[in-house]
Amino acid sequence: MAPGASKTAWGSVVVSLTSLCVLLLCCGPILAGCRQVTLFPAILAVPAGGSATFFCNVSMKNNSSSEYSINWYKETNHSQAQKIAEISAKNPQMKTDKYLLTNHTPSFKIEILNLHQNDSGSYYCGLINFFESNKLTESNRSHLVVTAALEKTNTTDEPEIEEGNPPDNVKAMLLGILLLTGAVVLLIFGCRTIMYRRGEGREATCGVRVHCGLWRAGVSVGLMLPCAPQYPAS
């Protein structure tokens, strides 16, 4: 074999071995049951007093029945991470005064309750496999920004109270007008009744001729007109 041909064959072997090593390095963890942990959303802004929700997804290729747990961590100003909560893969839910963890395997949800300004920071989840020497697989970082509390909730209640007042004022005004009108009507009716009785007393001398005079003179507003004087025929 020629020297040039042997060098070419040896170079091909080196390239093949190199490719095989790269393939084993990339796919070895997957073949061994590698888990990938991702956290979303990447950025979340929530007003103070509300709640923030993050989801930690665990993608399991093999050995999915192994025992593991999910830890939640918080970083503030790039300081050392602090563990804030933990939930086992066999535990459906875990709740504290500050956190609510829910197991939706392979997705795990955390709700940060009653947010304050000091809750702002970076959060991430970590998977601990009990059969791999407590190996920790961390997720990407998600950033939480707690903004100022919304104040328009109080202003929306005031217009409703102000809108409810005008009908009450109108009803009160209408009731006063009706009462005043009723008083005036009663006063007029009382005066006319008194005038009618006085006129009836004066016309008592007319006797039967009052009925005859009613047809000729008519009745005006409930009052009988006095009988016309009767003169003897000449």
ABEGO torsion letter per residue (X at the ends): XBAAAAAAAAAAAAAAAAAAAAAAAAAAAAAAGBBBBBBOBABBBBBBGBBBBBBBBBBBABGAABBBBBBBBBBBGGBBBBBABBBBAABABBBBAABBBBBBOABBBBBBBGBBAAABEBBBBBBBBAAAGGBBBBBBBBBBBBBBBBAAAAAAAAAAAAAAAAAAAAAAAAAAAAAAAAAAAAAAAAAAAAAAAAAAAAAAAAEAAAAAAAAAAEBBGGBBBBBBBBBBBX
